[in-house]
């Protein structure tokens, strides 16, 4: 929590720039504020999930009512809220890309002369570059937060798996030991999946504009200037393709989920092998 707070404090200028750009209306684009109702609904649903998981954890672990339990609750909620904010802002970027794609299709479908249509397509390219700057700012603000969130998920899953391995074969295993750690792991996993899926959806929405350029050029005359501008726009989309990264260490895609699963699976196999090695009786002591 302290590390995330320090990062947010250092990135004050990026936060001001990002919030100013994400809330303003870019030309003919639809205002993203109309999506507030959907965002609020998602925030309420995820807070309900957080409250349910924490309530289940408190039910099986009454130590959560003590002072250190409340401090842990505050820490978990702060991390969860940070992940939720990162997901909502990625959703706003995705909505801007989707509105830009709709605007491009309206420009091509609406009858106009070649010069006006070419000017409109050029404006779409300018707006695409403007949104791409928001992606770079997003990576700068939330890069290390994403890394810390993913590390927290991996460590939480390994702790839960280690508890199951240690308790395997013991009759004294109870839900009091398993459920609190399972709820803690679930909250971290849900937050990381929320960020990954939101960033991947925003990146795909930006890339779809390049596909629209190739599809819409079939509606235009082969020698028209607007058709040439569409091909230039597709090159701009390819050059400024939205890539969400974790502090420029790796690109965030849906395949990141499989990478997490691969890492966790490898460590769990090692933990099981080590457990079996130390549980085997010493043959030298048996024969003596």
MOTA-V810647 format. One record per helix or strand of 2 or more residues. SS is the DSSP state (H for helix, E for strand). FROM is the first residue (numbers start at 1). LEN is the number of residues. If there is no record, write none. Layout:
SS|FROM|LEN, SS|FROM|LEN
This chain:
H|2|9, H|12|12, H|32|29, H|62|4, H|67|43, H|114|54, H|175|45, H|225|15, H|255|25, H|283|5
